[in-house]
Amino acid sequence: MQQRSCEMAKWREKATHLLNRSAQQEPVPFELLCPCGETIRGTRRSRCQRVLCKSCGEPFFILPISVYPPPVRRKKRKTGSSAPAGLPQVLTDVTGRVRQFGRAARRRTSEAAKSWWTRSIESLQRALTPFRLIMFSVVVVVAGTGYWLHRSRARERAEVQFKQAVQLGEQALRNGDLLEAHQAFAQAVAALDVIGRDDQLARVTRQRYRECQAASRLCPKTLFELVTEADTVHRKQGDSAWQAEMKGRFAWVVLHTRVRRSSGEKEEEHFIVDYPLMVGGRPVELIADLDVFRQLDWSALANKQSSADERGVELIFAAELQACRLLDGKSEHWAIVFEPRSGFLWSDYANYCTLGFRAIDAQSEQHVKELLSWQSQTIGIKP
């Protein structure tokens, strides 16, 4: 009994202590914000409570006063060393510089992120002010008008020059003066380049110019004489001496012969001229890989010419000599090579006769005229 009385006394003391402490506690306010905008204020109690909003009636649950004692804040220990004077200002300066550096770095990064096209457009927009655009438009209009006037006057002068040059060229051809005809037709072709014409008369004039050029610059020696000289120099002094001696001495040739197609070792197409020659015991081959030959329809041409055989088709053409040499790896074989871009088909019978070609009889003359007429249709100077 005595022990129980002691325990009851201790319990009463604890309860009384707790009751006194709770009575001595200061009131704990609360403040809530209702969704309607009304502020709910009050004091927490020892038990939970339910509070209603005065405006909208929204209920709120309020927790009771905490039975646990509030936390005690620990006092900071004072260190023996104090911050030196002026340290806050130094830190402020360093912080400011770091911020400036950061802003500059971000600005550089932003500028680097822009593409070249964007920067170009921005520069162009800054450069193209309204005043500059107006001045630029004025300059363009003035320049365009000046160019148009200059072009118009140049075309007018070229038209007059073309007519005069053609008349002089035709007159020179009738007189048999090939050199003067070549010069006159050269002026006519230059005028055509300015005018920009490509009609039948323009094509005929250009053909006259090519024929007069070839006829006025013919090789002074026959192909046989040329290869004979090359063979002699090659035997005495070697191929290098021959190439140095013959450099710049090549000119034009006009041939009336047969041409056939031939495939090389790498399936390359070559055009071989049927012109049998033998010099110093070595055969001579004429290689005419002319651009004009590559544009011909050889199947249709072979069907058109009844005389076509394994030797090829009959053609009259002119070309500029490019080389006269021994074929690579074949010291017993001479080759005469023509400049590919220089070749063209002949068309005029009078110029053909001026070169010294003569028909044996009337039948041969008619055959040559028909061949030249077909070639004229092929190159577009005769309908």
Buried (B, 14 or more C-beta within 10 A) or exposed (E): EEEEEEEEEEEEEEEEEEEEEEEEEEEEEBEBEBEEEEEBEBEBEEEEBEBEBEEEEBEBEBEEBEEEEEEEEEEEEEEEEEEEEEEEEEEEEEEEEEEEEEEEEEEEEEEEEEEEEEEEEEEEEEEEEEEEEEEEEEEEEEEEEEEEEEEEEEEEEBBEBBEBBBEBBBEBBEEEBBEBBBBBBBBBBBBBEBBEBEEEEBBBBBBBBBBBBBBBBBBEBEBEEBBBBBBEBBEEEEEEEBBEEBEEEBBBBBBBBBBBBEEEEEEEEBBBBBBEBEBBEBEBBBBBBBEBBEEBEBEEBBEEBEEBEEBBBBBBBBBBBBBBBBBEEEEEEBBBBBBBEBBBBBBBBEBBEBBEBEBEEEEEBEBBEEBBEBBBEBBEBBE
